[in-house]
Amino acid sequence: MKGAIACGNRYTALAGQKILEAGGNAFDALVAAAFASGVTEAALTSLGGGGFALVHQASNERTLIYDFFVNTPGLGAPGKKPQDFQKVTLHFAASSQDFNIGLASVAVPGTLKGLVCIHQDLGSLPLKRVVQPAVHFAREGFVIDAFQAYCFAILEPIFKSTPESTAIFCPQGRPPKAGERLRNPLLADFLEGLPETLESFYKGEIAHRIAQLMAEGGGLLTQEDLSAYQVILREPLRFDFSRGVLFTNPPPAFGGGMVALSLQLFENSFSEGAFLSREHLLALGQALYEAHHLREGVIKDQPQRILSLLNQRPRASRGTTHISVVDGQGNLAALTMTFGEASGYLAPRTGIVLNNIMGEDDLHPRGFFADPPGRRVASMMAPSLLVSEGTKTALGSGGSKRIRSAIFEVIANLTFFGLPPEKAVSAPRAHFDGERLQIEPGFPPEATEDLPWPHNIWPVKDLYFGGVHLVNDQFQGAGDQRRAGIFALVE
C-alpha cells in the first residue's frame, strides 16, 4: 500500500494520489493536494489565505504543527485606518452569517509560504513535480461539481464584487454551475514559476503590486507585512483522555483547545447510553453549550487561558477545506487551510484570491482591528492526530465556527462509541451557535423532545456542520459528504 488521502474534492484527491503513485511521501502528497485545492476548491480556499498542517513522522514518532496562518496587517503604516470594509450576509440552508469583505478585510497571507516550507523540510520529490497537477488543473481547467456550484452560489456577492474576480470565477456573469469548466491561466503561470514567484510574492514585484493596490484602494496590507511574514513551527497541544490521546493545534489558535475542552466536558457528563440516544444528545448538547460559554467568558483576551481549564474540572461517571494523508511508511499529515470567504480581490496578475480573514468576527473576539500589526490571528482550525487503541488517525475540518464541534463529535464517535471512520463522519451532528442548539436530522424523536436548550432540527445534513476528512495508519478513512468528501486508497 502506497497510502491514502481524504479531502473534499476529486481533483484535490487525484493530485495527492498521483504524487503517492510517483513515489512521493505523505508530505509531498499533502502539498500537491493543497496546491491543487487552491485551484479546484476555489469557493473554499486559495493560496492567498492561511492554514495549519500537523505532520507526524513515523521514523522518529515526531509530531509538529506548521503554523502558516495569517498575520494582522499594517506594518510600516502606523495610524492607517481601514476604508474598504463591507458587510455581506451569506445564506446557508437553515441559517445565515455576516462577514466583511473588501481590501481592508485582507490579512497577511501565509498559505503559499507554508506549503513551500513543508515541502522543503519534509518532501522527497522536486517541487515542480509536486505542483504539476495544480498547474494542469489551472491551465486546462476542471469541471465544477454540484458541491462547488452550491458554494459558489452562496458566495456570489463576493465573487462578483470586483471585475477581476468576476472574470475568472463568474465568466458568464453568474456563479458557475455543475458541469461547467473553470480555468485560471494566471495561476498556472504563477505556479510554474515556483519557487521564484514565491520570492516575488513576499519580497519582490508581486509584493509591490499588492501593496500598491492596498494603498490606493483602502486596505491595510503593506509590503513590509509581506516581507516580514514567517512560518512558525510549534509543538502540538497534547490532551489525554480516557479513550486516547489527542495532538492538536496549540495557542494562539483557539480550535485545538476547544476540541480538547469539548471532549473533556463530554466525558464528564456522559456515563452511559447508546449512540444517538437521548443520553448521547444531552451530553453532546451540554458539552457544546458549556464550551461556547467558556470560550466567550474566558478566552477573549488570551487563547492560552483555555489550557488552564483542561483537567481541572471534576470527572463524572468556513470557506475552509481539509486534507488528510497517510503513506506506506506510516507518515501522517493533516492540513486545514482557508481564505475565509474571500475578500473579492485577487493579488495582481497572479490569479490568487486574497482572503477576508480580518472580516471574520469569530476570529476577532476583542473587535475588528483591535490587535496591532504583525500579530498571528487566532484560528478555529484544528488539524489533529488521534491515538486510540493502537491506531493513529489524522483528521480535521472546515466550517468556520463549527470546526470545533465537528472534530470533537467525530472523535467522540470513534472513541466513545467505537464507530468505524465512515459512520463516525456521516453521523448526525449538533452545534450551539450562542442562541440555539442546531441539530442535524438523524437523532430519533425521543432524543430531541423537551431539550433544556432552544433548538432547531435541520431538514438535511449540510456543509454548515463542517467537513471532517480523516485517514488512519490502517489505511482506513472517510471523506465527509457534507463537503463532497473523497477517500482514496493508493495501492
One Martini backbone bead per residue (centre of mass of N, CA, C, O) as a GRO file, in nm:
protein
  491
    1MET     BB    1   0.094   0.038   0.025
    2LYS     BB    2   0.112   0.393  -0.048
    3GLY     BB    3  -0.183   0.504   0.046
    4ALA     BB    4  -0.389   0.793   0.159
    5ILE     BB    5  -0.685   1.006   0.095
    6ALA     BB    6  -0.863   1.294   0.239
    7CYS     BB    7  -1.126   1.504   0.097
    8GLY     BB    8  -1.326   1.767  -0.099
    9ASN     BB    9  -1.196   1.660  -0.387
   10ARG     BB   10  -1.116   1.489  -0.674
   11TYR     BB   11  -0.871   1.661  -0.766
   12THR     BB   12  -0.721   1.673  -0.503
   13ALA     BB   13  -0.693   1.367  -0.475
   14LEU     BB   14  -0.544   1.319  -0.745
   15ALA     BB   15  -0.289   1.471  -0.673
   16GLY     BB   16  -0.207   1.288  -0.435
   17GLN     BB   17  -0.206   1.019  -0.584
   18LYS     BB   18   0.013   1.080  -0.798
   19ILE     BB   19   0.240   1.121  -0.587
   20LEU     BB   20   0.227   0.843  -0.457
   21GLU     BB   21   0.273   0.683  -0.724
   22ALA     BB   22   0.564   0.839  -0.767
   23GLY     BB   23   0.692   0.812  -0.452
   24GLY     BB   24   0.576   0.988  -0.258
   25ASN     BB   25   0.505   1.125   0.027
   26ALA     BB   26   0.279   1.257   0.242
   27PHE     BB   27   0.396   1.551   0.204
   28ASP     BB   28   0.383   1.571  -0.096
   29ALA     BB   29   0.078   1.507  -0.119
   30LEU     BB   30  -0.022   1.738   0.054
   31VAL     BB   31   0.094   1.971  -0.119
   32ALA     BB   32  -0.038   1.895  -0.386
   33ALA     BB   33  -0.331   1.909  -0.283
   34ALA     BB   34  -0.321   2.204  -0.182
   35PHE     BB   35  -0.259   2.337  -0.450
   36ALA     BB   36  -0.507   2.223  -0.594
   37SER     BB   37  -0.724   2.349  -0.404
   38GLY     BB   38  -0.651   2.646  -0.499
   39VAL     BB   39  -0.812   2.569  -0.766
   40THR     BB   40  -1.063   2.341  -0.719
   41GLU     BB   41  -1.146   2.510  -0.430
   42ALA     BB   42  -1.233   2.824  -0.483
   43ALA     BB   43  -1.486   2.836  -0.263
   44LEU     BB   44  -1.274   2.762   0.004
   45THR     BB   45  -0.983   2.842  -0.122
   46SER     BB   46  -0.630   2.962  -0.108
   47LEU     BB   47  -0.305   3.105  -0.144
   48GLY     BB   48  -0.436   3.383   0.010
   49GLY     BB   49  -0.414   3.255   0.294
   50GLY     BB   50  -0.446   3.012   0.561
   51GLY     BB   51  -0.277   2.773   0.799
   52PHE     BB   52  -0.244   2.417   0.892
   53ALA     BB   53   0.000   2.156   0.987
   54LEU     BB   54   0.006   1.818   1.064
   55VAL     BB   55   0.299   1.620   1.146
   56HIS     BB   56   0.393   1.265   1.113
   57GLN     BB   57   0.686   1.087   1.189
   58ALA     BB   58   0.767   0.755   1.188
   59SER     BB   59   1.083   0.743   1.241
   60ASN     BB   60   1.042   0.946   1.529
   61GLU     BB   61   0.755   1.023   1.641
   62ARG     BB   62   0.700   1.311   1.521
   63THR     BB   63   0.506   1.604   1.617
   64LEU     BB   64   0.388   1.882   1.416
   65ILE     BB   65   0.333   2.236   1.364
   66TYR     BB   66   0.232   2.429   1.088
   67ASP     BB   67   0.230   2.784   1.094
   68PHE     BB   68   0.035   2.965   0.821
   69PHE     BB   69  -0.108   3.190   0.928
   70VAL     BB   70  -0.228   3.492   0.971
   71ASN     BB   71  -0.168   3.837   0.978
   72THR     BB   72  -0.172   4.140   1.082
   73PRO     BB   73  -0.192   4.441   0.936
   74GLY     BB   74   0.037   4.753   0.907
   75LEU     BB   75   0.322   4.768   0.856
   76GLY     BB   76   0.452   5.093   0.819
   77ALA     BB   77   0.130   5.214   0.894
   78PRO     BB   78   0.063   5.421   1.112
   79GLY     BB   79  -0.283   5.494   1.159
   80LYS     BB   80  -0.420   5.337   0.956
   81LYS     BB   81  -0.735   5.313   0.800
   82PRO     BB   82  -1.005   5.142   0.730
   83GLN     BB   83  -1.215   5.141   0.425
   84ASP     BB   84  -1.247   4.858   0.272
   85PHE     BB   85  -1.548   4.756   0.454
   86GLN     BB   86  -1.788   4.500   0.389
   87LYS     BB   87  -2.101   4.379   0.434
   88VAL     BB   88  -2.209   4.030   0.433
   89THR     BB   89  -2.470   3.790   0.361
   90LEU     BB   90  -2.487   3.445   0.423
   91HIS     BB   91  -2.679   3.162   0.292
   92PHE     BB   92  -2.798   2.891   0.426
   93ALA     BB   93  -3.028   2.652   0.463
   94ALA     BB   94  -3.082   2.745   0.807
   95SER     BB   95  -2.872   2.993   0.789
   96SER     BB   96  -2.692   3.292   0.888
   97GLN     BB   97  -2.396   3.504   0.796
   98ASP     BB   98  -2.166   3.749   0.878
   99PHE     BB   99  -1.943   3.947   0.676
  100ASN     BB  100  -1.625   4.080   0.553
  101ILE     BB  101  -1.506   4.284   0.289
  102GLY     BB  102  -1.229   4.378   0.121
  103LEU     BB  103  -0.919   4.516   0.158
  104ALA     BB  104  -0.942   4.536   0.483
  105SER     BB  105  -0.985   4.206   0.508
  106VAL     BB  106  -0.682   4.162   0.455
  107ALA     BB  107  -0.451   3.941   0.539
  108VAL     BB  108  -0.155   3.795   0.587
  109PRO     BB  109  -0.039   3.563   0.386
  110GLY     BB  110   0.071   3.189   0.423
  111THR     BB  111   0.027   2.940   0.240
  112LEU     BB  112   0.249   2.947   0.029
  113LYS     BB  113   0.487   2.936   0.232
  114GLY     BB  114   0.401   2.680   0.385
  115LEU     BB  115   0.412   2.469   0.156
  116VAL     BB  116   0.710   2.511   0.082
  117CYS     BB  117   0.823   2.445   0.363
  118ILE     BB  118   0.726   2.155   0.388
  119HIS     BB  119   0.875   2.054   0.139
  120GLN     BB  120   1.164   2.130   0.221
  121ASP     BB  121   1.163   1.954   0.491
  122LEU     BB  122   0.983   1.664   0.382
  123GLY     BB  123   1.030   1.619   0.100
  124SER     BB  124   1.121   1.409  -0.210
  125LEU     BB  125   1.023   1.576  -0.439
  126PRO     BB  126   1.004   1.795  -0.666
  127LEU     BB  127   0.827   2.079  -0.679
  128LYS     BB  128   0.739   2.074  -0.980
  129ARG     BB  129   0.603   1.796  -0.948
  130VAL     BB  130   0.401   1.868  -0.718
  131VAL     BB  131   0.254   2.115  -0.891
  132GLN     BB  132   0.151   1.994  -1.162
  133PRO     BB  133  -0.150   1.938  -1.113
  134ALA     BB  134  -0.227   2.236  -1.062
  135VAL     BB  135  -0.139   2.344  -1.332
  136HIS     BB  136  -0.329   2.175  -1.504
  137PHE     BB  137  -0.601   2.274  -1.383
  138ALA     BB  138  -0.554   2.578  -1.445
  139ARG     BB  139  -0.509   2.553  -1.760
  140GLU     BB  140  -0.734   2.326  -1.850
  141GLY     BB  141  -0.918   2.267  -1.622
  142PHE     BB  142  -1.234   2.220  -1.440
  143VAL     BB  143  -1.508   2.052  -1.307
  144ILE     BB  144  -1.792   2.138  -1.169
  145ASP     BB  145  -1.955   2.056  -0.894
  146ALA     BB  146  -2.226   2.065  -0.690
  147PHE     BB  147  -2.082   2.178  -0.442
  148GLN     BB  148  -1.934   2.415  -0.573
  149ALA     BB  149  -2.188   2.548  -0.684
  150TYR     BB  150  -2.313   2.601  -0.409
  151CYS     BB  151  -2.085   2.780  -0.298
  152PHE     BB  152  -2.089   2.996  -0.520
  153ALA     BB  153  -2.380   3.084  -0.466
  154ILE     BB  154  -2.330   3.188  -0.179
  155LEU     BB  155  -2.065   3.375  -0.290
  156GLU     BB  156  -2.158   3.578  -0.511
  157PRO     BB  157  -2.115   3.866  -0.379
  158ILE     BB  158  -1.801   3.825  -0.386
  159PHE     BB  159  -1.718   3.717  -0.680
  160LYS     BB  160  -1.881   3.994  -0.799
  161SER     BB  161  -1.720   4.257  -0.668
  162THR     BB  162  -1.506   4.219  -0.906
  163PRO     BB  163  -1.376   4.201  -1.218
  164GLU     BB  164  -1.148   3.990  -1.167
  165SER     BB  165  -1.327   3.775  -1.032
  166THR     BB  166  -1.547   3.749  -1.245
  167ALA     BB  167  -1.368   3.656  -1.487
  168ILE     BB  168  -1.295   3.374  -1.350
  169PHE     BB  169  -1.573   3.279  -1.168
  170CYS     BB  170  -1.796   3.466  -1.358
  171PRO     BB  171  -1.793   3.469  -1.692
  172GLN     BB  172  -2.133   3.476  -1.720
  173GLY     BB  173  -2.239   3.658  -1.463
  174ARG     BB  174  -2.226   3.391  -1.288
  175PRO     BB  175  -2.226   3.126  -1.126
  176PRO     BB  176  -2.113   2.828  -1.151
  177LYS     BB  177  -2.205   2.523  -1.282
  178ALA     BB  178  -2.262   2.216  -1.302
  179GLY     BB  179  -2.025   2.108  -1.560
  180GLU     BB  180  -1.850   2.338  -1.563
  181ARG     BB  181  -1.559   2.526  -1.666
  182LEU     BB  182  -1.251   2.616  -1.509
  183ARG     BB  183  -1.001   2.878  -1.533
  184ASN     BB  184  -0.636   2.977  -1.436
  185PRO     BB  185  -0.370   3.094  -1.602
  186LEU     BB  186  -0.228   3.278  -1.398
  187LEU     BB  187  -0.182   3.053  -1.188
  188ALA     BB  188  -0.019   2.866  -1.364
  189ASP     BB  189   0.219   3.058  -1.405
  190PHE     BB  190   0.291   3.090  -1.110
  191LEU     BB  191   0.346   2.788  -1.043
  192GLU     BB  192   0.570   2.746  -1.260
  193GLY     BB  193   0.765   2.970  -1.104
  194LEU     BB  194   0.846   2.798  -0.893
  195PRO     BB  195   1.011   2.968  -0.635
  196GLU     BB  196   1.031   3.261  -0.750
  197THR     BB  197   0.734   3.365  -0.695
  198LEU     BB  198   0.757   3.362  -0.391
  199GLU     BB  199   0.958   3.593  -0.365
  200SER     BB  200   0.774   3.802  -0.512
  201PHE     BB  201   0.528   3.791  -0.316
  202TYR     BB  202   0.708   3.887  -0.049
  203LYS     BB  203   0.976   4.075  -0.199
  204GLY     BB  204   0.867   4.183  -0.477
  205GLU     BB  205   0.671   4.271  -0.732
  206ILE     BB  206   0.408   4.156  -0.616
  207ALA     BB  207   0.423   4.300  -0.346
  208HIS     BB  208   0.406   4.583  -0.468
  209ARG     BB  209   0.127   4.551  -0.602
  210ILE     BB  210  -0.034   4.489  -0.350
  211ALA     BB  211   0.038   4.748  -0.192
  212GLN     BB  212  -0.078   4.943  -0.403
  213LEU     BB  213  -0.368   4.847  -0.395
  214MET     BB  214  -0.409   4.915  -0.096
  215ALA     BB  215  -0.333   5.217  -0.092
  216GLU     BB  216  -0.556   5.297  -0.316
  217GLY     BB  217  -0.823   5.117  -0.177
  218GLY     BB  218  -0.820   5.073   0.162
  219GLY     BB  219  -0.594   4.908   0.278
  220LEU     BB  220  -0.335   4.750   0.506
  221LEU     BB  221  -0.145   4.604   0.332
  222THR     BB  222   0.208   4.557   0.317
  223GLN     BB  223   0.531   4.508   0.223
  224GLU     BB  224   0.627   4.456   0.514
  225ASP     BB  225   0.439   4.227   0.582
  226LEU     BB  226   0.542   4.027   0.367
  227SER     BB  227   0.849   4.027   0.443
  228ALA     BB  228   0.795   3.934   0.760
  229TYR     BB  229   0.686   3.667   0.701
  230GLN     BB  230   0.638   3.357   0.902
  231VAL     BB  231   0.690   3.039   0.968
  232ILE     BB  232   0.567   2.821   1.233
  233LEU     BB  233   0.692   2.605   1.476
  234ARG     BB  234   0.499   2.363   1.669
  235GLU     BB  235   0.387   2.229   1.945
  236PRO     BB  236   0.153   2.031   2.032
  237LEU     BB  237  -0.138   1.974   2.175
  238ARG     BB  238  -0.191   1.773   2.461
  239PHE     BB  239  -0.462   1.522   2.514
  240ASP     BB  240  -0.578   1.331   2.780
  241PHE     BB  241  -0.798   1.052   2.772
  242SER     BB  242  -0.977   0.761   2.821
  243ARG     BB  243  -0.960   0.697   2.482
  244GLY     BB  244  -0.689   0.883   2.453
  245VAL     BB  245  -0.487   1.085   2.224
  246LEU     BB  246  -0.443   1.437   2.158
  247PHE     BB  247  -0.320   1.612   1.873
  248THR     BB  248  -0.304   1.974   1.843
  249ASN     BB  249  -0.377   2.298   1.811
  250PRO     BB  250  -0.222   2.558   1.943
  251PRO     BB  251  -0.148   2.826   2.073
  252PRO     BB  252  -0.323   3.091   1.936
  253ALA     BB  253  -0.522   2.890   1.880
  254PHE     BB  254  -0.852   2.773   1.951
  255GLY     BB  255  -0.950   2.492   1.837
  256GLY     BB  256  -0.791   2.269   1.990
  257GLY     BB  257  -0.884   2.346   2.278
  258MET     BB  258  -1.190   2.314   2.217
  259VAL     BB  259  -1.184   2.017   2.153
  260ALA     BB  260  -1.068   1.921   2.423
  261LEU     BB  261  -1.283   2.048   2.606
  262SER     BB  262  -1.526   1.899   2.483
  263LEU     BB  263  -1.430   1.616   2.556
  264GLN     BB  264  -1.425   1.661   2.860
  265LEU     BB  265  -1.723   1.740   2.896
  266PHE     BB  266  -1.837   1.479   2.782
  267GLU     BB  267  -1.701   1.285   2.984
  268ASN     BB  268  -1.833   1.413   3.239
  269SER     BB  269  -2.156   1.364   3.129
  270PHE     BB  270  -2.090   1.070   3.011
  271SER     BB  271  -2.171   0.737   3.108
  272GLU     BB  272  -2.434   0.635   2.941
  273GLY     BB  273  -2.526   0.515   2.617
  274ALA     BB  274  -2.644   0.525   2.316
  275PHE     BB  275  -2.628   0.583   2.007
  276LEU     BB  276  -2.852   0.849   1.965
  277SER     BB  277  -2.941   0.907   2.230
  278ARG     BB  278  -3.046   1.107   2.476
  279GLU     BB  279  -2.782   1.094   2.636
  280HIS     BB  280  -2.605   1.180   2.404
  281LEU     BB  281  -2.739   1.460   2.340
  282LEU     BB  282  -2.710   1.585   2.621
  283ALA     BB  283  -2.400   1.570   2.635
  284LEU     BB  284  -2.347   1.722   2.377
  285GLY     BB  285  -2.499   1.985   2.442
  286GLN     BB  286  -2.344   2.052   2.702
  287ALA     BB  287  -2.063   2.075   2.577
  288LEU     BB  288  -2.131   2.298   2.369
  289TYR     BB  289  -2.243   2.507   2.568
  290GLU     BB  290  -1.997   2.531   2.759
  291ALA     BB  291  -1.778   2.592   2.553
  292HIS     BB  292  -1.895   2.854   2.451
  293HIS     BB  293  -1.901   3.009   2.731
  294LEU     BB  294  -1.603   2.977   2.798
  295ARG     BB  295  -1.498   3.130   2.558
  296GLU     BB  296  -1.648   3.399   2.603
  297GLY     BB  297  -1.536   3.436   2.915
  298VAL     BB  298  -1.202   3.359   2.876
  299ILE     BB  299  -1.075   3.409   2.552
  300LYS     BB  300  -1.068   3.706   2.450
  301ASP     BB  301  -0.748   3.765   2.522
  302GLN     BB  302  -0.647   3.445   2.593
  303PRO     BB  303  -0.609   3.144   2.453
  304GLN     BB  304  -0.427   3.002   2.674
  305ARG     BB  305  -0.650   2.980   2.907
  306ILE     BB  306  -0.775   2.709   2.821
  307LEU     BB  307  -0.561   2.521   2.957
  308SER     BB  308  -0.667   2.566   3.256
  309LEU     BB  309  -0.934   2.385   3.206
  310LEU     BB  310  -0.779   2.141   3.178
  311ASN     BB  311  -0.804   1.901   3.421
  312GLN     BB  312  -1.004   2.096   3.637
  313ARG     BB  313  -1.249   1.917   3.616
  314PRO     BB  314  -1.479   1.717   3.714
  315ARG     BB  315  -1.549   1.393   3.719
  316ALA     BB  316  -1.770   1.176   3.537
  317SER     BB  317  -1.969   0.877   3.512
  318ARG     BB  318  -1.562   2.790   0.622
  319GLY     BB  319  -1.376   2.896   0.358
  320THR     BB  320  -1.287   2.553   0.416
  321THR     BB  321  -1.022   2.305   0.411
  322HIS     BB  322  -0.936   1.945   0.405
  323ILE     BB  323  -0.637   1.727   0.459
  324SER     BB  324  -0.558   1.372   0.450
  325VAL     BB  325  -0.252   1.169   0.506
  326VAL     BB  326  -0.104   0.850   0.405
  327ASP     BB  327   0.166   0.625   0.411
  328GLY     BB  328   0.358   0.330   0.389
  329GLN     BB  329   0.540   0.440   0.653
  330GLY     BB  330   0.327   0.611   0.851
  331ASN     BB  331   0.282   0.880   0.757
  332LEU     BB  332   0.122   1.186   0.875
  333ALA     BB  333  -0.135   1.427   0.756
  334ALA     BB  334  -0.280   1.758   0.843
  335LEU     BB  335  -0.477   2.004   0.652
  336THR     BB  336  -0.574   2.347   0.704
  337MET     BB  337  -0.750   2.581   0.487
  338THR     BB  338  -0.799   2.944   0.415
  339PHE     BB  339  -1.003   3.253   0.302
  340GLY     BB  340  -1.264   3.232   0.423
  341GLU     BB  341  -1.467   3.405   0.171
  342ALA     BB  342  -1.331   3.629   0.054
  343SER     BB  343  -1.268   3.967  -0.064
  344GLY     BB  344  -1.273   3.998  -0.407
  345TYR     BB  345  -0.962   3.984  -0.437
  346LEU     BB  346  -0.657   3.995  -0.627
  347ALA     BB  347  -0.352   3.927  -0.694
  348PRO     BB  348  -0.173   4.072  -0.914
  349ARG     BB  349  -0.118   3.857  -1.185
  350THR     BB  350  -0.197   3.548  -1.033
  351GLY     BB  351  -0.496   3.430  -0.942
  352ILE     BB  352  -0.501   3.510  -0.637
  353VAL     BB  353  -0.695   3.488  -0.367
  354LEU     BB  354  -0.795   3.701  -0.123
  355ASN     BB  355  -0.862   3.737   0.190
  356ASN     BB  356  -1.114   3.791   0.490
  357ILE     BB  357  -1.007   3.755   0.799
  358MET     BB  358  -1.060   4.049   0.914
  359GLY     BB  359  -1.397   3.978   0.871
  360GLU     BB  360  -1.406   3.766   1.119
  361ASP     BB  361  -1.555   3.770   1.423
  362ASP     BB  362  -1.452   3.495   1.559
  363LEU     BB  363  -1.133   3.600   1.531
  364HIS     BB  364  -1.236   3.893   1.688
  365PRO     BB  365  -1.342   3.924   2.005
  366ARG     BB  366  -1.221   4.236   2.052
  367GLY     BB  367  -1.233   4.326   1.762
  368PHE     BB  368  -1.179   4.502   1.499
  369PHE     BB  369  -0.851   4.607   1.486
  370ALA     BB  370  -0.726   4.560   1.789
  371ASP     BB  371  -0.469   4.459   1.677
  372PRO     BB  372  -0.161   4.466   1.599
  373PRO     BB  373   0.067   4.449   1.385
  374GLY     BB  374   0.203   4.116   1.328
  375ARG     BB  375  -0.021   3.927   1.432
  376ARG     BB  376  -0.151   3.640   1.507
  377VAL     BB  377  -0.428   3.492   1.423
  378ALA     BB  378  -0.682   3.344   1.545
  379SER     BB  379  -0.806   2.995   1.535
  380MET     BB  380  -1.027   2.712   1.456
  381MET     BB  381  -0.821   2.542   1.348
  382ALA     BB  382  -0.765   2.156   1.386
  383PRO     BB  383  -0.534   1.976   1.322
  384SER     BB  384  -0.515   1.614   1.389
  385LEU     BB  385  -0.410   1.354   1.635
  386LEU     BB  386  -0.525   1.025   1.694
  387VAL     BB  387  -0.474   0.804   1.979
  388SER     BB  388  -0.631   0.472   1.956
  389GLU     BB  389  -0.592   0.152   2.002
  390GLY     BB  390  -0.319   0.169   1.804
  391THR     BB  391  -0.439   0.417   1.640
  392LYS     BB  392  -0.376   0.650   1.380
  393THR     BB  393  -0.542   0.976   1.329
  394ALA     BB  394  -0.609   1.195   1.068
  395LEU     BB  395  -0.764   1.524   1.122
  396GLY     BB  396  -1.032   1.751   1.006
  397SER     BB  397  -1.183   2.088   0.937
  398GLY     BB  398  -1.428   2.269   0.820
  399GLY     BB  399  -1.656   2.557   0.933
  400SER     BB  400  -1.566   2.764   1.116
  401LYS     BB  401  -1.743   2.753   1.409
  402ARG     BB  402  -1.780   2.422   1.352
  403ILE     BB  403  -1.509   2.280   1.384
  404ARG     BB  404  -1.503   2.195   1.686
  405SER     BB  405  -1.759   2.021   1.674
  406ALA     BB  406  -1.689   1.818   1.450
  407ILE     BB  407  -1.430   1.694   1.568
  408PHE     BB  408  -1.535   1.610   1.843
  409GLU     BB  409  -1.765   1.419   1.738
  410VAL     BB  410  -1.589   1.222   1.581
  411ILE     BB  411  -1.413   1.134   1.817
  412ALA     BB  412  -1.646   1.028   1.988
  413ASN     BB  413  -1.739   0.815   1.782
  414LEU     BB  414  -1.470   0.655   1.779
  415THR     BB  415  -1.433   0.616   2.106
  416PHE     BB  416  -1.715   0.588   2.262
  417PHE     BB  417  -1.863   0.411   2.005
  418GLY     BB  418  -1.679   0.258   1.784
  419LEU     BB  419  -1.673   0.381   1.509
  420PRO     BB  420  -1.627   0.388   1.199
  421PRO     BB  421  -1.524   0.630   0.995
  422GLU     BB  422  -1.780   0.668   0.818
  423LYS     BB  423  -1.986   0.683   1.059
  424ALA     BB  424  -1.846   0.908   1.222
  425VAL     BB  425  -1.886   1.124   0.991
  426SER     BB  426  -2.204   1.080   0.907
  427ALA     BB  427  -2.309   1.153   1.159
  428PRO     BB  428  -2.496   1.337   1.342
  429ARG     BB  429  -2.501   1.684   1.432
  430ALA     BB  430  -2.398   1.957   1.648
  431HIS     BB  431  -2.463   2.318   1.737
  432PHE     BB  432  -2.374   2.599   1.929
  433ASP     BB  433  -2.454   2.953   1.844
  434GLY     BB  434  -2.560   3.109   2.132
  435GLU     BB  435  -2.890   3.028   2.112
  436ARG     BB  436  -2.884   2.745   1.953
  437LEU     BB  437  -2.940   2.410   1.889
  438GLN     BB  438  -2.802   2.260   1.620
  439ILE     BB  439  -2.967   1.990   1.433
  440GLU     BB  440  -2.938   1.711   1.278
  441PRO     BB  441  -3.057   1.465   1.116
  442GLY     BB  442  -3.112   1.132   1.312
  443PHE     BB  443  -3.243   1.176   1.560
  444PRO     BB  444  -3.464   1.068   1.760
  445PRO     BB  445  -3.748   1.200   1.889
  446GLU     BB  446  -3.684   1.124   2.195
  447ALA     BB  447  -3.410   1.293   2.199
  448THR     BB  448  -3.555   1.596   2.123
  449GLU     BB  449  -3.729   1.615   2.366
  450ASP     BB  450  -3.717   1.851   2.597
  451LEU     BB  451  -3.491   2.040   2.580
  452PRO     BB  452  -3.280   2.275   2.763
  453TRP     BB  453  -3.268   2.402   2.470
  454PRO     BB  454  -3.280   2.579   2.221
  455HIS     BB  455  -3.392   2.450   1.895
  456ASN     BB  456  -3.282   2.307   1.567
  457ILE     BB  457  -3.407   2.104   1.306
  458TRP     BB  458  -3.283   1.990   1.032
  459PRO     BB  459  -3.365   1.867   0.710
  460VAL     BB  460  -3.047   1.856   0.652
  461LYS     BB  461  -2.746   1.797   0.563
  462ASP     BB  462  -2.456   2.027   0.607
  463LEU     BB  463  -2.182   2.238   0.564
  464TYR     BB  464  -2.223   2.389   0.832
  465PHE     BB  465  -2.110   2.110   0.994
  466GLY     BB  466  -1.881   2.059   0.813
  467GLY     BB  467  -1.558   1.869   0.705
  468VAL     BB  468  -1.453   1.555   0.773
  469HIS     BB  469  -1.121   1.434   0.712
  470LEU     BB  470  -0.992   1.090   0.720
  471VAL     BB  471  -0.702   0.901   0.838
  472ASN     BB  472  -0.518   0.594   0.882
  473ASP     BB  473  -0.265   0.343   0.957
  474GLN     BB  474  -0.488   0.126   0.819
  475PHE     BB  475  -0.620   0.253   0.556
  476GLN     BB  476  -0.845   0.428   0.667
  477GLY     BB  477  -1.153   0.624   0.586
  478ALA     BB  478  -1.299   0.965   0.524
  479GLY     BB  479  -1.539   1.157   0.343
  480ASP     BB  480  -1.732   1.434   0.364
  481GLN     BB  481  -2.048   1.481   0.221
  482ARG     BB  482  -2.098   1.780   0.301
  483ARG     BB  483  -1.800   1.819   0.119
  484ALA     BB  484  -1.741   1.613  -0.109
  485GLY     BB  485  -1.606   1.361  -0.011
  486ILE     BB  486  -1.283   1.185  -0.027
  487PHE     BB  487  -1.166   0.840  -0.052
  488ALA     BB  488  -0.824   0.723  -0.125
  489LEU     BB  489  -0.648   0.458  -0.252
  490VAL     BB  490  -0.292   0.354  -0.279
  491GLU     BB  491  -0.136   0.057  -0.433
   0.00000   0.00000   0.00000
